[in-house]
Amino acid sequence: MDPDIDAALIAKAREAATRWKHRERVRGARTEALRRNAPLEADTPARLALRLNNLIDDVRKSTAGRRAPANPVLKSLVERPMPITAEEINDSIVNEVVLGTRDFLSVEFLERGIVAARSVGRIVIREGGDFRARGTGFLVAPGLLLTNEHVLTSPALAARCAVEMDYEQNRFGPAKSSQIFALEPSRFFLNDAALDYALVAVAATSASGAALGGYGWLPLNAALGKISISDKDYLNLIQHPLGREKEVVIRNNRVLDMRTANEEAAEELGAFLHYQADTEKGSSGSAVLNDGWEVVGLHHSGVPATDAAGNWLDKDGAIWREGEQPVERIQWVANEALRVSSLVAAIAMAQLPPDKRALLDTAMSAQAPTNLGERTQAEESLAGGGAASADRARAAPRRTATPPRSPPGPLAATLEIPLRITISLGSEPRARSAVATASITEIAKERLEPEDFADRDGYDRQFLGVAAPLPKLKAQPRFGGALVVPRPARTGDRFELRYHHYSTVHCAGRRLAYVSACNLDFAAPVTASREQGRKSWRTDPRLDAADQLADRFYDHNDYDKGHLTRRDDTAWGATLAQAIAANDDTFFYTNAAPQHFQFNQSDEFTHAGLDLWGDLENFISAQGAAQRTRLSIFNGPIFGAHDKPLHDALVPLRFFKIVLWKDEGQEPGAVGFVLDQADLVAALPEEAIDPGRFEIRQRRISDIEDDVDLDFGEVKSWDRLGPNADEALDDGRLITALDDIHL
């Protein structure tokens, strides 16, 4: 092994140890739940349902036209056409399915493992006329290899390295000779220190003339349901520990902890998971796989054993002495891996020039060949070379739709993930790459995955004791219709994004929410103040970044990120932790819209003591009987043909709010309001602004419905400003003080 890597291994182990310590209570509670055979307490129902459906589908494919599994629970689920839902599962079903699939293991498991192992190689560095091992890596796309950043810290280092395939024992088959494939960072290189991954191009042929295409690849799949926190859901690891020949660690390895919600120290764990398996120095960059041989994570560090004082221990249980003892003597209690969904999300959100995006997407979206040795067009796109390889690419059958290539541009490209990473994507062999290694901030530690939202219940339709459904989209929307959620956290959430106490439905044409619907409980046991929650905004990983109006739309202008659902409306719960988590959930760009920075400072304009939305809600609650402690609220923009341009987006000039309640023994009530910021933003983006004034009017809900793509359904009949009310003028009733509200 290369001794230069030891310092990096120790640094990564320190980071992993810190995350491990932060999660001690959460991990302990999960382990205790599994000891009691209570998997629903160790993982969330929504995540477990996704995992069960993944396992059931795998058994269904394996048993097509063959004998069904003997386990009656598993058999019934395999034979039914509909997926299991979070509401259906219980501890018994989870245990039966996971146990049933574990026991129903075909010899195909071994064959699939052999295919997966073909794609794993040993990273070596040239030293004189010889090679020294640095770690493990595996092919994830045609001509593209994944390993750790601490294995390949720079393009210059990667240029001195190679991947050695077929370095393994084979006493019972044809003799194998290992194949050395050069790494080619001048054509493609991307790495990040905090997430600890590196992607690099690999030569199309080895030094001996073997084709890289014969080794296949392990696709990076962002789909949910690949693994669960369970002592019966196993992991497998393919690695080159201590630079030895390829080894595999199978079964009896499991996930110990990963972020599933806003639980304690969730942000500290971030994009990583902790798992149990045997690893050593040299395992860095190994593929962590489930029993279906799907990539679950990228191994990057062990977690050192410590004594009560926090000293690291060696394999004999004594204190490990840094500088005196080798890294190989450290005793490890667990391992840490980067979740593959974090990497896939980073790639998906990257802002790339068209030609670079085409190159990367072609490689990453390629279907793994069923016949190893087959060479695909996508592989040719990364293989480089001259006319010969180009001719082969033209002759090869097309497997994926490839966007047209743009003319060659600069060799450096910048990705926003949301951090800034510079990569080398050169296409000219003589060109030099200038690559800046990424330095990620605290944002990386709080990177969320789609499955992290599986515990969010969203807007409660029965919160008032009477059905108040989420508004529906009209049959013929004018502004693009509802955006289909590409990575839902729950099965069946085709359009709805659920958060704590509220939900949004996103507009595909405007990249803002059509509606943000929330539940407000004035009698909640605990509420969080603004000082106790977060203040920074983030994108929602369930949607593509391009479909959200994020930071650049608020830079260097007088627009604020205006909450649709107010933080004060959701910052409640049974505990302070729940209240803070709900507060924090309002800080997603899916719940924001560009609003003039003085938009919520209403008293400066009305001089009537009117706190724009908050006082309205408090007033409505106070006017009812003592039991009117709950409100449901619909918030959203009113899109129009004359909205204000902002970069490539349009700023809504008006917003609506509809407040619903139900007093005991009485019919439900509702009032609707429209606020207009047209005068406020008329001068933007000029430097000198005359703020003008805004107007807030109470309007009939049916009139609001006429202006939006939403159908408010039965709620229209609850409107206290009904069609027969004298005050129901066509343009609504101007509100300048709270007493102006008609209830």
N, C-alpha and C positions, 0 to 999 in steps of 0.2 A: 504493500500500500504506500501511496505517496504521503510522506510525513507532513508535507506542507498543508494538508487538509485538516490536521488535528485542531488547530486554533479555531477554525470555522465550526467544527463539530462541537467543541466546547461552548462556543457562543450560542449556537442553536439550542444546545441542551439547556443552557441557562434560561433562554426564553421559554422553552417548553416546560421547564420546572416551575416557572412563575405562573404560567397558565394552569398547570396541574394543581398548584397550591390554591389558586383563586377558586377553583371549581370543586374543592374538597367536599363541601356540604352537599352540593347538587349531585355529585358522583356517588357519594355515600348513600344518599336517599334512593338513587336509582338501583344501586347494587342491592340494597335491602329490599326494594320492591320486587326485584327478580328472585331473590331468595324466597320470598313469599309467593312466588308464582303469580305476580300481579303485573304483567307487562304494560297494562294501560297506565300505570303509575310511573313507569320508567320511560315511556315514550308517549307521544300524543296520539289520540285516536285517529286523527286525519292522516298522520304520517304512517301509522301502522296499517291503515286501510290501503294506502298506496303500496306498501311493502307486500301485503298479502296478495293484492291483485297481481303484482309482479311475479310472485312465486306461483300463484295459481295459473297464470298464463304460461309460465315456463313448463309446468306439468302438463297443461293442456296440449302444448305443442309436442311434448315428448310422447304423449299417449295417444296422439291422433291415429285412429284405426287400430289401436293396440289395447291391451288390458288396462282397465281403469285402476286407479289406486285403491288399495284395500281400505284405507282410512275413510269411514263413512262421511265425516264432515268435509274432508278434502274432496272426496268423490262428488258430493252434492254441489260444491262450489265450482268444481271443474266442469260439471255438466250443465250448469245454468248459464245463460248467455249474458246476464247483467253482472257488472263488477260489484263487489261488496262495498258498502259505504261505511263511513265512520260511525254512523248512528246504529248500524247493525252489530258491530263487533263487541265482544266482551273478552275477558281474560281467557276463557275456555276456548273460544274460537281461535284467538291468536295462537295459543299454545298448540292446538290441534293442527292448524295449518303449517306452522313452522316445523313442528315435529314430524308431521306427515310428509312434507317435502324433503326434510332431512333424511328420513328413512326410505323414501321412495327415490333412490338414487341409482340411475342407470349407469352402465359402464361408459355411457356417453360423457359422464362427468370427467373421466380420465382423458378421453379423446379431446374434449374441449380444452382441458388443461394443457395438453401437449401443444395444441395449436397456439394457445396464449403464450406459452413459454418460448415459442419460436421468435416472438417479437422482442424479447428481452435480451439485452447485451451488457457487456462490461465496459465501462468508460475507462480508457487508458490514456496516458500521456507519454509522449516520446521523450526519452532521456538518452542522448547519444544514439546508439544503435539499438536500443532496447525500449521496452514499454513498462510503465508502472501503473498499477490500478488506482483509480480515483473514486470510483463509485459504480452505480448501476444506472441504466437508462432503458427506455423502451420506446418503440416506434408507435406513434399515435396517429399518423397519417402518412400517405405516400411520401417518402423522403424526408420525414420530419420526426425528430427524436425529442423526448421529454426527459429531463432529469432535474436535479436541484441546482439552484443558483450557487450554492456554496461548492458544488462540483465544477461548474463552469461559470466563473465569476466575471468573465469578460470575453469579447471576441478574440482578443489576442491569445488568451489562454486556450479557448476552444480550438483555435487554429493549430495548436500543438497537439490536440487530442484526436482520438478516434474511438469508434465503438467496435468492440470485438464480439461478433456473433458466433454461435455454436461453440463457445468455450464451456464444454460440459462433458460429463462422463457418458459413455454409450457402450457398455460392455456387452449388451445383448442385441445390438443391431449393427448396421454397417458403420465402419469407422468414420469419424467425422474429423475434419480439419477446421480449426477456427478461422474465421474470415475477418480481416481488418478493413473497416470502412472509414475513410477519412471524414471528419466533420468539416463543414464548409460554411463558417459563419459569415463569410463575405457575401453569401447569397441570402441567408436568412438567419437572424439571431435576435432573440428577445429574452431578457431575464429580469427578475425582480427580487431584491434581497429580502424584503419583509415577507412576501408570500413564498419565497424560496423555491422558485421554479425557473427553468431555463428551457427554451425551445430553440433547436438549431437544425439547420439543413444537414443532410447526410449525403455523401457521394452515392451515385447510382450503382456503381460497381465496386467491388472490393479490390484490394491490391492483387488478388489472385484471379480476378475476373468474374467472381460470383455476382449475381444480380441481387440487389437489395429487395426487389419486388417479391422474391421467394420467401421472405420472412413475414409477410403480412403486416398487420398493425392492430393495436388495441384502441378502438375508437373512444373518444372522450364524450360520454353521453350525459347530458345535463338533466335527463328525465328523473323525476322523483321516484322513490320506492326501491332503490337499489340495496338498501341495508336498513336495519333498525337497531335500536339499543335492546339487545336480547342476548341471553346466555345460550340461546339455541340457534341463532342466526350467525353462521360462521363466515370468517374471512380467510383468504389465502394470500400468500406472499411469494413472489418469484424474485430472487435476488442473487447477488454475488458477494456474500459476506466475507470481509477481510480479503477481497480479491480472489476468493476461491472459485472453483468451477461452479456453474449455475446450480442453485439449490432451490427447493420449494418447501414452504411451511404451509401445511394444509390442515383444515378443520381445527376445532377446539380453540380457535382464535376469534375474538369478538370485539365489537365496539364497546368501550367503557363509557364514553361520554361524547356528545356533540351538541351543538346549540340547536334546540328545538323551539325555543320561544324566548321571551324576554325574562328568562329566569335569572337567578342570582349570577353575577359575573358573566353574563352572556356576551357582552362586548369584549371582555378580556379573552375569551376563547375564540370568538370571531370565526374565521374561515377554516379553522382546524378541527380535527377530531382526535380523540385519544382511543387507542386500541391495544389489545393484548396479543402479542406474538413474539417469537424469538427472532431478534435481529442483532447485528453486530456492525462495527465500522465496516464500511463498504456496501452496506445496504442502502445508503443514501441514493434516492432516485428510483427506488423500487416501486413497482405497481402493487397497490393494495387492491385485491379483487374479492368479489363475493362468490358464492357457490355456483353462480352462473357464469363466472369468469368475466364479469363486467368490472371495469375500473371504478373503484369507489374513492380512492385517494392516492396521493403521491407521498410515499414515506419520506420524511426528511430528518427525523431526530428521535432519539430515545429520551425517556424521562428518567433521570438518575434517582436511585434510592438515596434517602437521607436519614440521618439520625434526628433526635429531638431538637438538636441545635441547628439543623439545616445543613450540616456537613454532608458532602457526598460520600457514599460508601463504595468500597471496592468489592470484588467478588467474594472475599473472605469475611465481609462484614465489618472490616476496619475502615477508618477514615481514608478516603482516596486523597493522595497528595499530588496536586497539580505541579507539573514540572519535574516530579521525581518518578511518577508512575505513568505508563502509557495509557492512552484512551481505552485501549482494549481491556484494561483492568476495571473499568467502571461497571458497577452493578446497575442494571436497568430494571425499573419496575413496570414500565409501560412504554408505548411508542406514540409518536405524534405524526399525523399525516395532514397534508393540505387536501381539503375536500375538492373533488374534481369539479363539482358544480361551480365553485368559486373561480376556477380557471376558465371554464367554459363561459361564465358570465362576463369575465373580463374581456375575453376575445370578442364576444357578441357586442359589447358596448363600445369597442374601440372605434374611434373616428379615424378612418384610413382613406387615403386617396383611392379613387376607383380601381386603378391598376393593382395597388397593393391589396385592396380588399378582395379583388378577383383572385389573385394568387393564393391568398390565405384561405378564402372560402372554398375554393376548388379543392385544396388539399384536405381541409378539415371536414368537408361534407362528403368526401368520397366514401363509397360503400366498400367495406373490406371484402376482398375477393374470396370466393368460396374455394377456389383452387389455388393454393399457394404456388407462387412462381409466375402467376399471371401478372402482367404489367399493365397499368392503367394510364389513361391520359393524364389524370391528376398527378400520378407519380412523375410523368415526363415533365410536367410543369415545374416541378421542384428539382428535377434531375440536372437541369442546366445542360451545358454541352453545346455542340455545334449543329450542323445541318443534319447529321445522322439521327440525333435524338429528336430533332424537330420533325423529320420525315416519319419517324415511328409514331410520334404523337398524332400526326395527321392521319395515319393509317389505323390507329387504334379506335375501337368502337367507343362512342361517347357514353359515359356512365352518368354524368351529372350535367345540369345546365350551367354553362360557364359564362359569366358576364363578359362582354367585349372588353378586350384589353385596351387601356389608354396608352398613349405614347410614353416611352420611358421618361421617368422624372427623377428627382433627387433620390439618392440611395437611402436617405434617412427619412423615416416616417414617424409621426407622433401619434400616440394613442391616449385617449382620455378614458380611464377605467374605474373610477373617475380621477385617478392619479395620472401623472404624465410620465409616459415611458417612451424612450426613443429606441427604435429597432433598426436593424440593417436589413434591407430587402433588395440588395443589388442584383442586377441581371447581367452585368458586364464583368467577365472574369478578371479584367485587369484593375477594376475599380477598387478603391479602398473604402472600407466602411468606417464611419465615425459614429460610434454607438455610446450613448451615455447610459450607464446602468441606472435603473430606477431606484429611487429612494422613497419608499412609501411612508406616509405619515400615520397618525392614529386612525385615519379613515379606514385603513386596511384592516385594523383590528375589529372594526364594527361592521365589516362587510356582511350583509345579510344574504341569505339564500331564499329562494321561493318557499321551501319547506318550513322556514322559520315562521311563516304566517299561518301555518296550519292550525294553530290554537286560537286564532282570532275568530270570534263569533260574528263580528260585524253588526250591522243594523238589525235590531230585534223588531220584527214585524208585530209581535204581540206585547210590546213593552207597556202599552197603555191599557191592557186588558181587553182590547178590541183590535181586530185586524186592521193594520195600517200598512199595506204593502209598499215595497219600494216602487217608485214610479217606473212605468214601462216606456219603452221607446215606441213612438208612433210608427205606423206601417211604412210611411214614406218620409223619412227624416230629411231635413234640408242641409244638414251640416256634417254629413259623412257617416252617420250611424254610430252605433256602439262598437268600440274596439274589442275584438276577441282577445282575451288574456292568453298570451302564448305559453306562459308557465304557471298555471294555476296552482295554488297551494292545496286546494280541495277539489276532489272529483265533482264535476257538475258546475263549478263556478266559471261559466263560460264568459260572462261579462263583468261579474261583480268582484271588486277588490275589497276584502273584509279586513277591518282593523278592530282595535278595541273600542267598542261602543259606536262604531260608525262604519259605513260602506260607501264606496264610490263606484260610479259607472263612467268610463272614460269615453270621450268623443274622439273618434278616429280622425276626423277632418281637422279639428282644432287643437288636439293634443292637450286638452284640459278636461276636467270632469264635466259631464253633463249635469250630474247631481252628486252631492255629498250629503248623505242622510245619517242623522245621529240620534242617539237617545240621551236625554239629560235627566239626571236624578238629583233633585235638590236635597233629598233626604238620605243620600248615601252616607255610610258610616265615616268615610274618609274622603277628603278632597286634597289635591296637591296644588300648591301655589306655583306661580310662574317661576319663582326662584328655585324651585325644587326639580324642574324638568329641563330638558334640553332646549337649545335655541338654534341649533344648526339644522339645515335641511338636507335631504338625501333623496336619491331616486329609488323607486320601488323595483326590485329585481324581477318581479313577475312580468313587468313590461319592458320592452326594449327602451334604451335610453333615448333613442331618436323620437319616441312617442311621448316624451315628457319635456315640458318647458322648464329647463333647469337653470343653473347659475348664469349662463351668458345672457339670458334675457333680462337679468336684473342688474347687470354690471354697468356702471358709468351712466346711469340715468336716474330718474326720480320715481321709478317703480319699486314697490315693495313686494315681497312674497306675501300675498294676502291669504290668510286662512279662509277656506270655505266653511268647513266645520271648525268652530272656534275651539281652541285648546281648553278654555274654561268649561266648555260644554261636555267634554269627555273625561276630564281629569278627576274621575271619581272611582271608587271601588271599595271592596271590603277591607283592604289594607293599603298602607301608604305606597308600598311597592306596586300594587296594581294601579293605583291612581297615577303614579309617575309614569308607568309604562303606557297607560292610556294617553296621558299628556304627550309623551314622546311620539306616539303613533300619529299625531296630527302633523308632524313635521316631515311629511313626504310630499314631493312635488305633485303627486296625484291629487292632493288636497289644497293646492295653491293656485292662485291666478294673479297676474300682474295688476296691482292696484296702486293708485297714487299714494305716496308716502304719508300724506295727511288724511287719507281716506277714513281712518278710524278715530281721528281726533275731532269728533263731531262737534263738541261744544264750542270750538273755536269758530265754527261757522253758524250754528243755530243759536248760540248763546242761551240755550234753553235747558242746560244740564242733561242733555240727551247723549248717553254713551251708545253710539250707533246701534249695535245689535244687542249687546249685553243687557242694557236697561230695558229694551223691548221685551226680552225673554223674562227677566225678573218681574217686570210689571204684569205681564200676562199671567204668570204663576201666582202673583200676590192677589190678583183680582178674584181668583176662584176660592172655593172652600178650602179648608185646611188640608184636604186630601189631594189638592192639585199640586203634587210635588214632582210629577213626572211630565216631561214634554218630549215629543218626537219632532224633529226639525229637518226640513228639506232645504238645502242651500245649493246655489249654483249660479253660473253666469247665464245671461240672456244673449246669445249670439245674434249678430245682426250684419246686414250687408255693408254698413258703414263703420265697422269697428276699426280701431286705430292700428296701423301697421307697426310692427316691432320686429326687426330683422325679417325672418321668413315666417313670422306668426302674426296673429291679429289679437289685439287686446279688447276684451269685451267692455262695452261702455256701461252696461247695466247688469245688476245682480238681483236675484230673487231670494227671498226667505219665506218659507211657509211653516208656521208653528201649529202643532196639533196637541190636543189634550182631551182628557175624558174625566169629567167629574162624576162621582158616584151618584147613580140614580138619574143621570141626565144624558142627553145625547152628546156624542163627541163634538168638539168645537175645533175650528181652524181659522186662521187668519193669514193673509198673504201680503207681502211687502215687496216693493221694487225700489232699489236704490240706483241712482244714475250718477256716474262719475264723468260724464261727457265733458262738462265744463272744466273739471280738474285736469284732464289729460289733453285738452284741446291744444295747449301750447307745447306739449312734449314733442320731440326731445330738445326744444330750445333751452338755453341756459337761463334766461330770465322768464320766470313763470308767474303769471297772475292766477293764483289758485281758483279764483271764481268761487263757486259754491256747488254743493251737491244737493240733490233732492231725494227725500225718501217719502214714498207714498204707499198707503195701504190700497191694495188693488184686489179685485175679485180674482179668486184662484183660477176660474175659468178663463179670465182675460190673460193671466200669466201663461196658462197652458197654450193659448193661441200663439204666443210669441216664442215658444220653445219646442224642441223635438220630443217632449215628454208628455205622457198621459198620466195625470194624477189620480184617475179613477174615482173611487167612492169619496175621496177626500173633498172633492168639489162640492158635494152635497152638505158637508159640515161647515162650509164657509159662513162666518158671521156677517160678512159683508155681501149678503146674497143678492140675487137679481132684483128683489123688491125693496131693498134698502134705499132710503132717500139719498144717503150719502154716496151710493155706488155710481159715481160719475164715470164716464168712459175712461178718463185718464186717472182715476183713483182719487184718493183723499190725501191731501198733503199733510204730512206729519211734522209738526214743528215742536211739539211737546208730547209727553206721554199721554196726557188726557185726550189728545186727538184720536187715539186708537179706538176703533169701534169694536167692542166685544159683545 
